[in-house]
């Protein structure tokens, strides 16, 4: 018995949907893989930024302590570091109590 045009049309549309679904699944996998690579790269770059910021801070402090450069900047940096140390000591004392 020959297929009716409606059945043939539905089969074609279902086939097209299945093909689109496979294509979209592959695109999703590719996009997910690319996203993971970007996240890894981003994490690495964020780590590099943190290391470089620490290095800049150390160099600024070193320059300030050596007397070359802006003494106000060095004093402000030392004062900020002292406040951070004081906060850490206060937290340690609070945890012991």
HELIX and SHEET records of a PDB file:
HELIX    1   1 UNK A    5  UNK A   66  1                                  62    
HELIX    2   2 UNK A   71  UNK A   96  1                                  26    
END                                                                             
